[in-house]
Amino acid sequence: MKMKTIQIYSEIIKLDQLLKFAGIAESGSMAKAMIQDEMVKVNGETVTARGKKLKPGDTVEVEGLGTFQLVSEKAQ
Protein backbone atom coordinates (compact mmCIF):
# COMPACT_ATOMS: atom_id res chain seq x y z
CA MET A 1 0.00 0.00 0.00
CA LYS A 2 1.34 3.42 -0.97
CA MET A 3 2.13 5.83 1.84
CA LYS A 4 -0.02 8.95 1.77
CA THR A 5 1.23 12.35 2.88
CA ILE A 6 -0.57 14.72 5.23
CA GLN A 7 0.49 18.35 5.08
CA ILE A 8 0.37 20.11 8.43
CA TYR A 9 0.55 23.86 8.95
CA SER A 10 2.16 23.97 12.40
CA GLU A 11 5.35 22.60 13.94
CA ILE A 12 3.45 20.00 15.95
CA ILE A 13 -0.02 18.47 16.00
CA LYS A 14 -1.58 16.13 18.54
CA LEU A 15 -2.42 12.63 17.37
CA ASP A 16 -6.19 12.90 17.90
CA GLN A 17 -6.23 16.27 16.11
CA LEU A 18 -4.31 14.80 13.20
CA LEU A 19 -6.77 11.91 12.80
CA LYS A 20 -9.63 14.42 12.58
CA PHE A 21 -7.74 16.94 10.41
CA ALA A 22 -6.78 14.28 7.87
CA GLY A 23 -10.30 12.85 7.73
CA ILE A 24 -9.16 9.49 9.11
CA ALA A 25 -11.58 9.85 12.04
CA GLU A 26 -14.96 11.52 11.61
CA SER A 27 -14.99 12.97 15.13
CA GLY A 28 -12.90 13.47 18.22
CA SER A 29 -14.62 10.59 19.97
CA MET A 30 -13.89 8.31 17.01
CA ALA A 31 -10.22 9.37 17.06
CA LYS A 32 -10.07 8.69 20.81
CA ALA A 33 -11.61 5.22 20.34
CA MET A 34 -9.17 4.33 17.54
CA ILE A 35 -6.22 5.32 19.73
CA GLN A 36 -7.55 3.52 22.84
CA ASP A 37 -8.25 0.38 20.77
CA GLU A 38 -4.54 0.35 19.80
CA MET A 39 -5.31 0.80 16.10
CA VAL A 40 -2.72 3.56 15.67
CA LYS A 41 1.07 3.35 15.47
CA VAL A 42 3.44 6.31 15.35
CA ASN A 43 6.85 5.63 13.85
CA GLY A 44 6.18 1.89 14.18
CA GLU A 45 5.12 1.92 17.84
CA THR A 46 1.57 1.51 19.13
CA VAL A 47 0.42 4.73 20.82
CA THR A 48 -2.43 4.98 23.33
CA ALA A 49 -1.96 8.67 24.25
CA ARG A 50 -4.23 10.82 22.11
CA GLY A 51 -2.17 13.89 23.05
CA LYS A 52 1.01 12.42 21.53
CA LYS A 53 2.75 15.27 19.73
CA LEU A 54 3.62 14.65 16.10
CA LYS A 55 5.90 16.62 13.81
CA PRO A 56 6.79 16.62 10.11
CA GLY A 57 8.72 13.45 9.28
CA ASP A 58 6.66 11.23 11.59
CA THR A 59 4.68 8.34 10.16
CA VAL A 60 1.25 7.32 11.41
CA GLU A 61 -0.09 3.87 10.61
CA VAL A 62 -3.81 3.26 11.12
CA GLU A 63 -4.95 -0.36 11.16
CA GLY A 64 -6.92 -1.10 8.01
CA LEU A 65 -6.52 2.42 6.60
CA GLY A 66 -2.87 2.73 5.66
CA THR A 67 0.26 4.65 6.50
CA PHE A 68 0.54 8.41 6.46
CA GLN A 69 3.68 10.59 6.41
CA LEU A 70 3.51 14.05 7.94
CA VAL A 71 5.07 16.85 5.91
CA SER A 72 5.27 20.57 6.64
CA GLU A 73 3.85 23.20 4.35
CA LYS A 74 7.43 24.35 3.70
CA ALA A 75 8.35 20.95 2.27
CA GLN A 76 5.88 21.26 -0.61
Secondary structure by P-SEA (a helix, b strand, c coil): cbbbbbbbccccccaaaaaaaacccccaaaaaaaaaaccccccccccccccccccccbbbbcccbbbbbbbccccc
